[in-house]
């Protein structure tokens, strides 16, 4: 299999997982589980970033790398909103461990991760 075909296949896998996780995040929140909603939303963001990195042939094998990827995409697109949306996603990851965000913050975070997933998908085409 060619490297580009493998990358595109991996990117598609990450994209599908990201979309599934963002739906599950909202379902978990609707069922009253802020912690699982937070972690699912973080997972959706992380997998969306991995998809974008994979399409570009960039490394994405660590938590820190995901931040580097988002920074590169933000510069590439001349759009600082990528940074803000990803920081919001990261705060949900922390919330999974700390449970300090009230419902309205978690719901807003899920919506912002949805926006990030959509922006990354658009930036990858």
Secondary structure, 3 states (H helix, E strand, C coil): CCHHHHHHHHHHHHHHHHHHHHHHHHHHHHCCCHHHHHHHHHHHHHHHHHHHHHHHCCCCCCHHHHHHHHHHHHHHHCCCHHHHHHHHHHHHHHHHHHCCCCHHHHHHHHHHHHHHHHHHHHHCC
